[in-house]
Amino acid sequence: MTVRVLGFDQLDLDTAYDVWRLRQQVFVVEQHSPYPDLDGRDREPSTRHLLSEADNTLVAYARVLDDGEWARIGRVLVIPAARGRGLAAELVRTALEVIGNREVRLDAQTGLRDWYASYGFVVTGPEFDEDGVFHVPMRRPRA
């Protein structure tokens, strides 16, 4: 599978709808975490949406944000039926390629701390509860 990297203006209506539906399905419904997913950052000119599809169906997604002095990876997800195939790893590798030689930050769900550490991320603060899901802040220094 390949990962498509798109800006907001490159998302057609159907794809944008699929992205938001999938994020709602995984983060709000599956993880029982009601939160304001549409935070305004999807539309920023520097935001990149990473999409992985199978049979013309969106199965994995992540986004990369520009937070000034560093980049941020977030909204990493894989639909339940496609988990265990390395799709999240492919998304993170692609995100790191897109970001290039910049510091990267993310808020990892606590259970994924070691997985993100395998990509060079280190915990930078205490665990915190974000909308009912525990996370840890992590960063990866410039490559």
Secondary structure, 3 states (H helix, E strand, C coil): CCEEEECHHHCCHHHHHHHHHHHHHHHHHHCCCCCCCCCCCCCCCCCEEEEEEECCEEEEEEEEEECCCEEEEEEEEECHHHCCCCHHHHHHHHHHHHHCCCEEEEEEEHHHHHHHHCCCCEECCCCEEECCEEEEEEEECCC
